[in-house]
Amino acid sequence: MPVGPFPARSPAPWAELNKVTEVCGADAIFKEGERSEHPLDLGAAVKSGDLSTAPREVDLLIVGGGLSGAVIAERCSKELGFTSLIIDKRDHIGGNCYDYVTPHGIRASKYGAHLFHTNYERVWDYITQFSEWMPYDHRVRGRVPDVDGVEQIVPIPPVQETVNALFKENITTEAEMQAWYDKQRVMPPNGEATNGEEAALSRVGPLLYDKIFKHYTKKQWDKYPEELDASVLLRLPCRTNTDERYFGDTFQALPVRGYTRIFENMLLRDPNISVRVNVDYFAEREAGRLPKYKMLVYTGPIDSYFSQAGMPKLEYRSLHFEETYIEEPDQGFFQEAMVVNYPSADVPFTRIVEYKHVANQTEAVKKGEVKGSLIAKETSSDVGEPYYPVPNTQNQELYERYRLLAEKESEVCFVGRLASYKYFNMDQAILNALEIYDSLKETGKLQPKRRPEDFGPGDGPK
């Protein structure tokens, strides 16, 4: 096992492609003297689940305390003076971005690892107002058996090193790698891929498809690639170079004090924004306890909002995390990198995340004072909190029926991945919310400027 954490920066020349080169941004809470590395205590009133102590009338009632709702609340307050009440059924703010410090002193993410990356300069300029950020080039390893059945640790997405290690090749140039792909690829029978398997074979060929993508896809979606839309696997990266970075975006960084701090700076210091967690919107609506509001911003599952319409439910995938604290792993770490994927069919989970590797760890971890390490085995499931829409024709057609119902709700803005039935990356969610705010300034209505699919594919399950 390597000594010390997996390097935060990619080797040259690839690290130089990241425009984030040093710590930047602003953390007002830290600047004011707050030194705790834990999420701030929200206070008894916020955590009580009791709306009787919340404002009785607001401009915006926002259901969900994740990125979409937080951005809209922040912008509407700062520029228009709007008041908002954000309610969330969970016991914290931040949605799926929420991270915290464990009793052992390790910063961990409650809902799986989050990696911020964007090509949108507007998003980068916006989000750096609410946190300090450090450059970070995310790289993933996979534990994959080679042609002889011997387990190898290889870069994912595949690069020259991956192919050499798994298939006993000796590729050293981009031209050789391109020639290998050209020899491997299997074009769809009708010229255009009609499902995920045809798409994958046309991108990477049968060897990489079988070793890395086929069974991993089944574990993620409980569907083999031939059961999914071609779009899911058409975006498989086919790199001919040695760039191991998982993302190729212009700005790649980690929030120095965790993702929760972003939301604390956005929401908790603004007198126009009130927050109540442990609040179920539907239960409060049924009981008649919601405040008066001019506009509802809804970020939950769109099929839950229209549950009385008698339509089938949309299909989602959830994630389960089996966490284990390793008391004293060899050299202080359990595995080679923060994220190690397990794409083989004989392993039930998809990946293991070891948070101790991540560059924005607590000071205690950085100083070597935490001897143990926390790992989380991720397993995909159709039971639990909805994380990812399942992309196939049936679900998309059903969503279109829900979308038509949503368009008739003139006083409701449906926003975010669950309300839009679209996996948004963090930067896509932020940009979508910013553009919805733009619409409010331009037209007087909170409404999307473009359809969710116009943002392009998100990362989806990784």
Buried (B, 14 or more C-beta within 10 A) or exposed (E): EEEEBBBBBBEEEBBEBBBBEEEBBBBBBBEEEBEEBBBBEBEEEBBBBBBEEBBEEBBBBBBBBBBBBBBBBBBBBBEEEBBBBBBBBBEBBBBBBBBBBBEBBBBBBBBBBBBBBBEBEEBBEBBBBBBBBBBBBBBBBBBBBBEEEEEBEBBBBBBBBBBBBBBEBEBEEEEBBEEBBEEBBBEBEEEEBEBBBBBBBBBBBEBBBBBBBBBBBBBBBBBBBBBBBBBBBBEBBBBBEBBBBBBBBBBBBBBBBBBBBBBBBBBBEBEBBBBBBBBBBEEBEEEEEBBEBEBBBBBBBBBBBBEEEEEEEBBBBBBBBEEEEBEEBEEBBBBBBBBBBBBBEEBEBBBBBBBBBBBBBBEBBEEEEBEBBBBBBBBBEEEEBBBBBBBBEEBBEBBEEBBEBBEEEEEBBBBBBBBBBBBBBBBBBBBBBBBBBEBBEEEEEBBBBEEBEEBEBBBBBB
